[in-house]
């Protein structure tokens, strides 16, 4: 699966300033999720995140749009549980 770019809701200026000062390597959210028989993402949960969860909502929204090729066992698509991913954020300064 290739990476994509998703837009997110704006942060208030004081929170955004804190995020902009942090190196990109320190702006991430670890998520767990399931992949359904149809390849959709379900049961998204935040495992750990930087910056007191300020990016959690955007990460959940972005991951919810992803689509996977379902796992097939004996010719039948099956659910894959407890998958994990880290989403890293590159935040641009709009000023």
C-alpha positions as a LaTeX table, in Angstrom:
\begin{tabular}{lrrr}
\hline
Residue & $x$ (\AA) & $y$ (\AA) & $z$ (\AA) \\
\hline
Unk1 & 0.00 & 0.00 & 0.00 \\
Unk2 & 1.41 & 3.37 & $-0.91$ \\
Unk3 & 1.37 & 6.42 & 1.31 \\
Unk4 & $-1.02$ & 9.25 & 0.56 \\
Unk5 & $-1.72$ & 12.77 & 1.69 \\
Unk6 & $-4.86$ & 13.63 & 3.63 \\
Unk7 & $-5.97$ & 17.03 & 4.80 \\
Unk8 & $-6.86$ & 17.57 & 8.44 \\
Unk9 & $-8.74$ & 20.09 & 10.53 \\
Unk10 & $-6.78$ & 23.16 & 11.62 \\
Unk11 & $-5.26$ & 23.37 & 15.09 \\
Unk12 & $-5.49$ & 26.50 & 17.19 \\
Unk13 & $-2.39$ & 28.68 & 16.83 \\
Unk14 & $-0.80$ & 27.92 & 20.23 \\
Unk15 & $-0.97$ & 24.16 & 19.68 \\
Unk16 & 0.20 & 24.50 & 16.09 \\
Unk17 & 3.26 & 26.48 & 17.20 \\
Unk18 & 4.29 & 23.61 & 19.52 \\
Unk19 & 3.92 & 21.09 & 16.70 \\
Unk20 & 5.85 & 23.21 & 14.21 \\
Unk21 & 8.79 & 23.48 & 16.60 \\
Unk22 & 9.03 & 19.70 & 17.00 \\
Unk23 & 11.12 & 17.70 & 14.53 \\
Unk24 & 9.07 & 15.64 & 12.07 \\
Unk25 & 10.34 & 12.49 & 13.77 \\
Unk26 & 8.46 & 13.60 & 16.90 \\
Unk27 & 5.04 & 14.06 & 15.27 \\
Unk28 & 3.40 & 10.67 & 15.03 \\
Unk29 & 0.49 & 8.48 & 16.11 \\
Unk30 & 0.64 & 4.69 & 16.57 \\
Unk31 & $-2.66$ & 2.99 & 15.75 \\
Unk32 & $-4.08$ & $-0.53$ & 15.90 \\
Unk33 & $-6.87$ & $-1.65$ & 13.59 \\
Unk34 & $-8.57$ & $-4.58$ & 11.90 \\
Unk35 & $-8.83$ & $-5.24$ & 8.17 \\
Unk36 & $-12.25$ & $-6.61$ & 7.19 \\
Unk37 & $-13.00$ & $-9.32$ & 4.63 \\
Unk38 & $-13.68$ & $-6.50$ & 2.15 \\
Unk39 & $-10.37$ & $-4.76$ & 2.84 \\
Unk40 & $-11.84$ & $-1.91$ & 4.85 \\
Unk41 & $-10.27$ & $-0.60$ & 8.05 \\
Unk42 & $-12.28$ & $-1.10$ & 11.27 \\
Unk43 & $-11.87$ & $-0.80$ & 15.05 \\
Unk44 & $-9.20$ & 1.92 & 14.92 \\
Unk45 & $-7.58$ & 2.64 & 18.29 \\
Unk46 & $-4.77$ & 4.97 & 19.28 \\
Unk47 & $-1.96$ & 3.06 & 20.97 \\
Unk48 & 0.41 & 5.97 & 21.58 \\
Unk49 & 0.91 & 9.47 & 20.22 \\
Unk50 & 3.06 & 12.55 & 20.60 \\
Unk51 & 1.89 & 16.00 & 21.67 \\
Unk52 & $-0.86$ & 14.98 & 24.10 \\
Unk53 & $-3.03$ & 13.47 & 21.40 \\
Unk54 & $-3.39$ & 16.61 & 19.26 \\
Unk55 & $-2.98$ & 14.53 & 16.08 \\
Unk56 & $-5.14$ & 11.55 & 17.10 \\
Unk57 & $-8.33$ & 12.66 & 15.36 \\
Unk58 & $-6.51$ & 13.40 & 12.09 \\
Unk59 & $-4.70$ & 10.04 & 12.23 \\
Unk60 & $-7.93$ & 8.10 & 12.81 \\
Unk61 & $-9.65$ & 10.00 & 9.99 \\
Unk62 & $-6.77$ & 9.32 & 7.57 \\
Unk63 & $-6.46$ & 5.61 & 8.42 \\
Unk64 & $-10.23$ & 5.20 & 8.09 \\
Unk65 & $-9.90$ & 6.08 & 4.38 \\
Unk66 & $-7.32$ & 3.38 & 3.64 \\
Unk67 & $-8.24$ & 0.23 & 1.72 \\
Unk68 & $-6.34$ & $-3.06$ & 1.80 \\
Unk69 & $-6.33$ & $-6.21$ & $-0.27$ \\
Unk70 & $-8.02$ & $-8.73$ & 2.06 \\
Unk71 & $-6.10$ & $-11.76$ & 3.33 \\
Unk72 & $-7.36$ & $-14.97$ & 1.72 \\
Unk73 & $-7.17$ & $-18.35$ & 3.47 \\
Unk74 & $-8.35$ & $-21.46$ & 1.60 \\
Unk75 & $-10.02$ & $-19.24$ & $-0.99$ \\
Unk76 & $-11.99$ & $-17.22$ & 1.58 \\
Unk77 & $-11.31$ & $-13.62$ & 2.63 \\
Unk78 & $-10.72$ & $-13.37$ & 6.39 \\
Unk79 & $-10.49$ & $-10.58$ & 8.96 \\
Unk80 & $-7.00$ & $-9.54$ & 10.04 \\
Unk81 & $-7.06$ & $-8.36$ & 13.64 \\
Unk82 & $-4.76$ & $-6.10$ & 15.62 \\
Unk83 & $-2.75$ & $-4.68$ & 12.73 \\
Unk84 & $-0.46$ & $-1.77$ & 13.63 \\
Unk85 & 0.79 & 1.33 & 11.85 \\
Unk86 & 2.60 & 4.57 & 12.72 \\
Unk87 & 1.40 & 7.70 & 10.92 \\
Unk88 & 3.96 & 10.51 & 10.85 \\
Unk89 & 2.91 & 14.10 & 10.24 \\
Unk90 & 4.72 & 16.77 & 8.24 \\
Unk91 & 3.01 & 20.01 & 9.23 \\
Unk92 & 3.48 & 23.07 & 7.04 \\
Unk93 & 3.47 & 26.60 & 8.41 \\
Unk94 & 0.77 & 28.49 & 6.50 \\
Unk95 & 1.95 & 31.96 & 7.62 \\
\hline
\end{tabular}
